[in-house]
Amino acid sequence: MTDFAGTATLVRLALRRDRVLLPVWIVVFVAMAAGSAQASIELYPDVASRVSAAETSNSSPALVSLYGRIWDPTSLGELSLFKLTAFGALLVALLAAMIVVRHTRTEEETGRLELLSAGVLGRFAALTAALIVSAGTVIVLGLLTALSLIGVGLPASGSFAFGLVWITAGLAFAGIGAITAQLTENARTANGFTAIALGFSYVVRALGDSAAADGPRWISWFSPIGWAQQIRPFAGDRWVVALAPLALLVILVAAAFALIRRRDVGAGLVRPRPGPATGAPSLRSPLALAWRLHRGSLYAWTFAFLLLGLLVGNIASNVDGFVSSESAKEMVQKLGGVEGITDAFLSSEMGVLGLLASAFGIQAALRLRSEETALRAEPLLATGVTRARWLASHVLMALLGTAVLMLVGGIGSGISSGASLGNMSEQVPRMVAAAAVHLPAIWLVTALVVILFGLAPKLVTTGWVLFGAFLLLGQFGPVFDLPQRLMDVSPYAHTPRLPGGDFSATPVVALSAIAAVLVITGFTAFRRRDIG
């Protein structure tokens, strides 16, 4: 038996398990790129409007740090997609790494890989299969994205170069995911290490891109995200740069295979720290245990939301110059607010923060299923802890965690925009309110995971599918002029557009009531079903 025996079987198994999730995320990314390009063709119809927008963006350190530099101010393709070059590469990279961790470390953590290894399965089969699925996903994603960009009228060469940006970023971080999967004994820690590497890569790229012309812009070349960005689609199409992330992938995969031989199945190279010999007083309740389990990710997400809030607020002061044409102003108002360009931009960005907070809520609620399948819930429920208390502890962490994230994001954007606009005392409460009105929609999406956990636990990951569908409807429905009835399916469509818009309590109360009913139904169903 060779080290790669059984790889094809594991590839088929992985594709079967992810037969819904992978197509949904591919559609989300393709639609995101095509929608942005289609909208920009109408927003910037002439060279003068493009140059004006590009100069405004390049003169804002906050925008350059967040999205990167526009190398060709006259290029419609680059201006259309510059927000998705580095930031989109980051999201694709995260998806690629998580696929690898899901089909390697998660399989080991649950014991399924050890069971499969009792048959004809080589030592490298699981990692090889995970890399094939991850690489295949990002390659298909990149090619379909390129074809969609050609379909909306952008040049073919630049379109394929843009697809290559996403492909190379995904492949590089698939290799990083392969390494982190060898280091730890649980998937959450492996994904955490991957997120740290991804954040570091993005920050290094931001530092290099935002440096002055005579400053250390070379720092960006120390980042895999920076490498992908330096392909410069629609601004030179530097294909040779793609060799750098591909070389990194080869090195990381070779290192991961070497590490596999140095550890046992189920073990990690970094051993977990043993806990205290006696139970800590801080873990004497289900809520305290849930806090202990969720606090690491909540700290990281809170810090990220604070930075995003500060960046959004800082960018707000430059929005007037960025959207110089009348068509651009109309589009921003259509997607965001109704009282002015700045409020429209802030409203739109609060919506983006709401989507990100929903991702945390889904992730936190999914911890219920992972605790159950890992057989950690059953021993706990065998004590005096009731099912309702255990379920409530994790649901409460998901709901309160999303509230904390939106509050921090609102405060950060209020402080930053208030300092730029000179009205901080007024802007901070406005932005906190603008963030808070998104909570009912966020809680409803989280509640969908709770009811799935109670009624059909095997389908609980469908929460991500529903989230992807809501994202498509909310972000691209106005761009593609979809019927309002269809867009109203998304809970985000009913959120009041603040700051600047009119507040209505009816949708807020209705969304909160629906979320409450879903949670109660999930609780009731969980009490009546078997554990396992």
C-alpha positions, 0 to 999 in steps of 0.5 A: 500500500502506498502513502497515497492509497485511497486518495480518490475515494476521499476526494469523492467523499469530500465532494459529496459532503460539500456538494451544497456548500462549495457551489454556493460559495462559488456562486457568491464569489462569482456574483460578487465580482460580476455585480461589482463590474457591471455596476461600475460600468454605469458608475464611471462611463468616461475616463475623467470620472475614473481618474477622479475616483482613482486619485481620490482613492489613492490619496486616502491611506485608509482606502489604500490600506483596506483595498490596495492601490489603483495602478492605472487610473484610466482602467475601468476594469481595475477601478471596478474590481480594486475593492475585491482584489486584495479583500476578495483574495483574503476571503478566497484564501480563508475559504481554501484554508478552511476546506483543507482543515475541514477534511484533515484536522476535523476528520481526525478530531472526530475520529472518522479518519482513524476509522477509515485508516483501518482500511486501505488508506495511505498516510498522505491520502487525507491531506492530498484529497483535501488539497485537491478539493481546495485547489479545485474549488479555487481554480473553478472559482477563479475561472468562472469569475474571469468568464463572468467578467468577460461576459459583462464587457471587461477585457479577457486578459485582465479578467483572467489575470483577476481570476488568477489573483484569487486562485493564487491567493487560495492556493497559497493559503491552502498550503498554510491550512495544510501546515496548521492542520498538523500543528494542533489537535482540534480544528478550531485552533487550526483555523485560528492559526490560519486566521492569524497568518491571514491577518498578518499577511493582510496587514503586511500588504496594507503597510506596504501599499500605504507607504509613501512613494519613497517609502518601504513599499517593498514590504508588500512582497513579504505577503502572499496577499501582496503577491497576488495583488501584484499581478495587477489585473487590468493594469499590466497583467503581470503573469509571472508574479503568480510563480511566487505563491505557487512556489510557496504552495509546493514548499508548504505541502512538502513540509506538511507531508514531512510533519505527517510522518512525525506525529500520530493520527489524531495528535498535533505537534503542539500539545494542548496545555493541561488544565488544572487538577481541580475544576476551576470555580469559573467553570461551575455553570454552563454559561461559564463553560460556553464563555470559556469556549467562545472567548478566544474567537470573540476577542479576535472578532471584536478587535477586527470589528474595531479596526474595521469601524475605524477604517470605515469612519475614516474613509467616510470623509473622502466619499464625496470625492470618490463618487464624483459622477451623478450616476455613482451618487445615485447608486451609493444612495440606492445601496445605502442611505437617503440623506447624503453621500456620506450617510449613504456610504456609512449605511452601506458599510454598516450593512457589510459589518452586519453580514460579518457579524452574522458569520460570527453568529453562525459560527458560534451557534454551530459550536453546539453541533460540534460539541455534540458530535465530539461527544462532549455534550452527552457527559455534561448533560448526564450531570445536573445540567439540563438541555435547556441550560446547555443550549441557552449558554451557547445561544446566548454567547452567539446572540450577545457576541454579535451585539458586542461586535456591532456595538464596537463597530459602531463606536469605532466608526462613530469616533473615526468619522466624527473626528474627520467630520468634526462632530464626534459627540453627534456622530458616535450615537448615530453610528451606534444606532445605525449598528444596533438596528442590524441586530434583529436581522443578524439574530434571525440568521443565527436563530435559523442555525438554532432551529436546524440544530433542534429539528435536523442537526445533520443539516445544521451547516445549511445555515451557511447556505442560507447566509450565502443566499441572503448575501446575494439577494441583499448585496446584488439585488438592487444592482441586477434590479431583482423583483422586490418580493424576491429581495424581501426574502432576505432579513437584511432587506428589512433593516432601517437604513441608518444613519440618514434614513427613516427609522421604523420600529415595525421591521425591527420588532417583526424580525426580533419576534421571528428570531425569538420564535425560531429559537424557542422552536429550536429549544423545544425540538432539541428537548425531544430528540436524541443526542448524537 
